[in-house]
Amino acid sequence: MNKQKTSVTLSADILAGLRRAARRGESRSETVERLLRERLNDEASRLRRAREMEQINRHADALNAEAADVLAYQGDL
């Protein structure tokens, strides 16, 4: 994987949290990269779920009408 060096200024409380989040033997850079990767994956999943929900909601009326039509043909059990 191609890596690029960057400089980031962080507050003391963020650095303390970073130390707490670090895994045994993990460098600060590795911890930052892992946490960012996890957060970016979570955000991508959230956006994907939001798009899927948008699609479901856009078609909800038609799907509900179809379900009601099917149920109307069923008799009492």
Secondary structure, DSSP 8 states (H G I E B T S, - for coil): -----------HHHHHHHHHH--TT--HHHHHHHHHHHHHHHHHHHHHHHHHHHHHHHTHHHHHHHHHHHHHT----
